[in-house]
């Protein structure tokens, strides 16, 4: 069975379910506020740590070894973070001025001399 609802049997069960939702909501709110308050250069470090910390905790607590797609996803996230960090370092050093235009701007009068401006 995919979904099986069992009603809480006591008031304590109901209070525990409500507190679980409340604590989870407060936790999510605090993570969001932390990302809003932290310096942007420091937030990717925390995200990179969570890429290996979450599977490690899953293995330690539940004995659940991550599958290959978990490692592929973590690799993509880590590679993109490293790429962004290197690009930001080049931008701060003044070595890279950003993306280059793919084609020069074309003056419409050069293509059609009778074109109104």
Protein Blocks (a to p, Z undefined) as FASTA:
>chain_A
ZZdcdddfbfklmmmmmmmmmmmmmmmmmmmmmmmmpcfklmmmmmmmmmmmmmmmmmmm
nopacdfklmmmmmmmmmmmmmmmmmmmmmmnopagbjcdfbdcddfklmmmmlcZZ
